[in-house]
């Protein structure tokens, strides 16, 4: 898969262990350079705290950083990695919305699938 970084944050899941197991499998089969954990903001439920996520990812032996706010996680990734590094954001819909907002690409025009006339 090449050089990539995982950005992950989630809200509570009915089966968090099962949800995370798929991500752990990905990280074991194609290890990222780093795993960045964060906590989605503004969801219906509070985020799973990074202190609860960290024990799932620490045993992988991959560099790990934690940021309680997605904006901080995005800024960290932008500062730490150049534009040639693939940063894959996985997690709750709220996390993805937070990432888009942090990148300044969350307007209706930014998110439209239909070309403007």
C-alpha positions in Angstrom: 0.0 0.0 0.0 3.0 2.3 0.4 3.5 5.2 2.8 0.3 6.1 4.5 -1.1 7.3 7.8 -4.3 6.3 9.5 -6.5 9.0 11.2 -9.2 7.3 13.3 -12.0 8.4 15.6 -15.4 6.9 16.4 -18.5 7.3 18.3 -19.7 4.3 20.4 -20.5 1.2 18.3 -22.8 -1.7 19.2 -19.8 -4.0 18.9 -16.7 -1.7 19.1 -14.4 -4.7 19.2 -15.7 -6.1 15.9 -15.6 -2.6 14.3 -12.0 -2.0 15.3 -10.9 -5.6 14.4 -11.3 -4.7 10.7 -9.1 -1.6 11.1 -6.5 -3.6 13.1 -6.4 -6.2 10.4 -5.7 -3.5 7.8 -3.0 -2.0 9.9 -1.4 -5.5 10.4 -1.5 -6.4 6.7 -0.4 -2.9 5.4 1.1 -1.1 8.4 0.8 2.7 8.2 3.6 5.0 9.1 1.6 6.3 12.0 -1.8 6.0 13.6 -3.5 9.3 14.7 -6.4 8.9 17.1 -9.0 11.5 17.7 -12.5 12.1 19.1 -15.3 13.2 16.8 -17.2 16.3 17.9 -20.8 17.2 17.6 -22.3 13.8 17.3 -25.5 12.4 19.0 -23.3 10.5 21.4 -20.0 11.4 23.0 -16.9 10.1 21.2 -15.0 7.1 22.3 -12.1 8.7 24.1 -8.6 8.3 22.7 -7.5 6.8 26.0 -10.0 4.0 25.4 -8.9 3.5 21.7 -5.1 3.6 22.4 -4.9 0.2 24.0 -6.4 -1.4 20.9 -3.6 0.1 18.6 -0.6 0.2 20.9 0.3 -3.5 20.6 0.8 -3.0 16.8 4.1 -1.2 17.5 3.2 1.6 15.1 3.9 5.2 16.0 0.8 6.5 17.6 -0.4 10.0 18.5 -3.6 11.1 20.2 -5.6 14.3 19.8 -8.8 15.0 21.6 -10.0 17.3 18.8 -10.1 16.4 15.1 -8.9 19.8 14.1 -5.8 19.3 16.1 -5.3 15.8 14.5 -5.7 17.3 11.0 -3.3 20.1 11.7 -0.8 17.7 13.2 -1.0 15.5 10.1 -0.6 18.4 7.8 2.5 19.6 9.7 4.0 16.1 10.1 3.6 14.8 6.5 4.0 16.3 3.1 1.3 16.2 0.4 2.7 13.0 -1.1 1.7 11.0 2.0 -1.7 9.3 1.8 -3.7 10.1 5.0 -6.7 7.8 5.3 -9.5 9.0 7.6 -11.7 6.1 8.9 -14.3 6.3 11.6 -17.7 7.7 12.3 -19.6 10.0 10.0 -19.1 12.8 12.5 -15.4 12.3 12.4 -15.4 12.6 8.7 -17.5 15.8 8.9 -15.0 17.2 11.5 -12.1 16.4 9.1 -13.8 18.1 6.2 -14.5 21.2 8.3 -10.9 21.3 9.5 -9.8 21.2 5.9 -12.2 24.0 5.0 -14.0 21.8 2.4 -17.5 21.4 3.9 -19.7 23.7 1.9 -22.6 22.5 -0.2 -20.5 23.2 -3.3 -17.5 21.3 -1.9 -19.7 18.2 -1.1 -21.8 18.3 -4.3 -21.7 15.2 -6.6 -23.5 17.1 -9.3 -21.5 19.6 -11.5 -22.8 23.2 -11.5 -24.0 24.6 -14.8 
